[in-house]
Amino acid sequence: MPSRFIHNNVNRFLLGDSHENVNAWMDYPAKYLGRHHRLFRHTPWTPIQAWKKFGFTGMLACIIHLTLDYGWGIITLPWRMIKGL
């Protein structure tokens, strides 16, 4: 999974704001559940919850967060393959 720094900077680039509050809200359960925090705020319904809580741009930040988290393994695969050689 990408770091909060990456989440915030991608949001800043795409949306003009880091939306730190959305990223912190989504990853808050990680303090207690580790990687299993995705069971709570990384579901298909999370963008709807984010829209209600943070508005439309918060929903977009949530979708970007989910896309980065679930696509991160694919994005970093070439680097991990090179490191493994």
Secondary structure, 3 states (H helix, E strand, C coil): CCCHHHHHHHHHHHHCCCCHHHHHHHHCCHHHHHHHHHHHHCCCCHHHHHHHHHCHHHHHHHHHHHHHHHHHHHHHHHHHHHHHC
